[in-house]
Amino acid sequence: MKSDLLDENEKEYYKRIYARDIALQEQDLAKAMEAFKQIEELAYSSEFEQRQINKVWKYGIGFCGKKICLYTDEA
């Protein structure tokens, strides 16, 4: 969609939609980061470590409707 074809009201509408989508993405990421923090704080991986399992993948997952956001500290 070319922005030069939109009037000012339409441009403002799409700016609000974009800003809302960014805010929702940030909320989803915050939920995923909170889930990851819980994994760390409650030491969910300690049983694996006691069994000498050295590589444990930890993922925090945030859901919002049909959207998903994934957070990990793996590089």
RODO-2510 file (C-alpha; in nm, 4 decimals, decimal comma):
residues 75
     n   res          X          Y          Z
     1     m     0,0000     0,0000     0,0000
     2     k     0,1480     0,3335    -0,1015
     3     s     0,1241     0,6012     0,1645
     4     d     0,0887     0,8773    -0,0968
     5     l    -0,2493     0,7268    -0,1928
     6     l    -0,3883     0,7606     0,1618
     7     d    -0,5516     1,0656     0,3087
     8     e    -0,4446     1,1952     0,6524
     9     n    -0,7179     1,0067     0,8424
    10     e    -0,6159     0,6785     0,6841
    11     k    -0,2496     0,7447     0,7625
    12     e    -0,3355     0,8103     1,1286
    13     y    -0,5448     0,4926     1,1405
    14     y    -0,2575     0,2772     1,0118
    15     k    -0,0114     0,4467     1,2489
    16     r    -0,2383     0,3523     1,5435
    17     i    -0,2705    -0,0057     1,4181
    18     y     0,1078    -0,0331     1,3859
    19     a     0,1665     0,1161     1,7325
    20     r    -0,0867    -0,1253     1,8851
    21     d     0,0792    -0,4240     1,7163
    22     i     0,4196    -0,3169     1,8501
    23     a     0,2742    -0,2852     2,2020
    24     l     0,1173    -0,6320     2,1789
    25     q     0,4468    -0,7814     2,0609
    26     e     0,6243    -0,6224     2,3569
    27     q     0,3626    -0,7671     2,5957
    28     d     0,4062    -1,1132     2,4436
    29     l     0,7832    -1,0859     2,4807
    30     a     0,7423    -0,9768     2,8435
    31     k     0,5265    -1,2862     2,9103
    32     a     0,7864    -1,5124     2,7490
    33     m     1,0673    -1,3509     2,9489
    34     e     0,8645    -1,3921     3,2685
    35     a     0,8161    -1,7626     3,1907
    36     f     1,1901    -1,8016     3,1312
    37     k     1,2651    -1,6228     3,4593
    38     q     1,0351    -1,8697     3,6380
    39     i     1,2333    -2,1618     3,4931
    40     e     1,5504    -2,0109     3,6364
    41     e     1,4058    -1,9103     3,9761
    42     l     1,2351    -2,2437     4,0427
    43     a     1,5367    -2,4412     3,9164
    44     y     1,3329    -2,6658     3,6884
    45     s     1,6534    -2,7904     3,5261
    46     s     1,8180    -2,9033     3,8524
    47     e     1,6965    -3,2644     3,8149
    48     f     1,8620    -3,2856     3,4740
    49     e     2,1836    -3,1414     3,6136
    50     q     2,1796    -3,3958     3,8998
    51     r     2,1680    -3,6686     3,6353
    52     q     2,4779    -3,5217     3,4640
    53     i     2,2745    -3,3952     3,1689
    54     n     2,4877    -3,0950     3,0765
    55     k     2,2875    -2,9435     2,7942
    56     v     1,9377    -2,8333     2,8933
    57     w     1,7419    -2,6080     2,6599
    58     k     1,5216    -2,3597     2,8411
    59     y     1,2492    -2,1658     2,6623
    60     g     0,9986    -1,9158     2,7935
    61     i     0,6814    -1,9100     2,5854
    62     g     0,4203    -1,6347     2,5824
    63     f     0,0822    -1,6922     2,4184
    64     c    -0,1768    -1,4392     2,3091
    65     g    -0,4628    -1,5872     2,1113
    66     k    -0,3046    -1,7547     1,8091
    67     k     0,0243    -1,5681     1,8506
    68     i     0,3278    -1,7086     2,0250
    69     c     0,6479    -1,5473     2,1469
    70     l     0,9542    -1,7513     2,2408
    71     y     1,2441    -1,6386     2,4610
    72     t     1,5672    -1,8180     2,5393
    73     d     1,9135    -1,7157     2,6522
    74     e     2,0787    -1,9455     2,3979
    75     a     2,2867    -1,7723     2,1343
***
